[in-house]
Amino acid sequence: MRRLLNAPSLKRVLFFILADTCVIWLSLYLSFLSQSNFNFEVGYIQHVNEVFLYFVVIKLLSLGAFRVYKLTWRFAGIADMANIFVAMMVAEMVLLVLSLPSSFLPTLAILGLPKRIFFTDGLLSLGLILALRISKRLYLEVIRKGRPIHRGANTLIVGAGNVGEMVLRDI
């Protein structure tokens, strides 16, 4: 567990890309499943696999363009979460535009998908990706807080404002 939490940046980025890919597939599958009122007999797996490539490429490119993979998740804040929200909404809008009939791209597998799938997929993807991102901070600050690994000397930071908060987080 310690190795995963302190992974070098390349390993961390590859981990998040792989995890995001799994999250995108899961959210897409659940979106198709909700379209059929959770009827497992319909068999949406084949249709999910046909459009999955569009969803994963657009969403990963959007997350990369908004520099989501460059963030330090141990110190993630509201602004970083808002950045993910914008990235996911841009990706969903691009996917929605690609699903509209067009004379430029007449043979895309994504054409004609119900718009409800995009809405459900966007919400699920956003929630799962945010949950994945805050899981490390949740683990470090809530779960492990009761049993610290290293016990250091007590320190008092007086009157430093925002700089004091940054020092406290670094400590």
Stockholm file with secondary structure:
# STOCKHOLM 1.0

chainA/1-171         MRRLLNAPSLKRVLFFILADTCVIWLSLYLSFLSQSNFNFEVGYIQHVNEVFLYFVVIKLLSLGAFRVYKLTWRFAGIADMANIFVAMMVAEMVLLVLSLPSSFLPTLAILGLPKRIFFTDGLLSLGLILALRISKRLYLEVIRKGRPIHRGANTLIVGAGNVGEMVLRDI
#=GR chainA/1-171 SS CHHHHTCCHHHHHHHHHHHHHHHHHHHHHHHHHHHTTSCTTSCCHHHHHHHHHHHHHHHHHHHHHTTGGGSCGGGCCHHHHHHHHHHHHHHHHHHHHHHSCCSSSTTCTTTTCCHHHHHHHHHHHHHHHHHHHHHHHHIIIIIGGGSCSSCCCCCCCCSCHHHHHHHHHHC
#=GC SS_cons         CHHHHTCCHHHHHHHHHHHHHHHHHHHHHHHHHHHTTSCTTSCCHHHHHHHHHHHHHHHHHHHHHTTGGGSCGGGCCHHHHHHHHHHHHHHHHHHHHHHSCCSSSTTCTTTTCCHHHHHHHHHHHHHHHHHHHHHHHHIIIIIGGGSCSSCCCCCCCCSCHHHHHHHHHHC
//
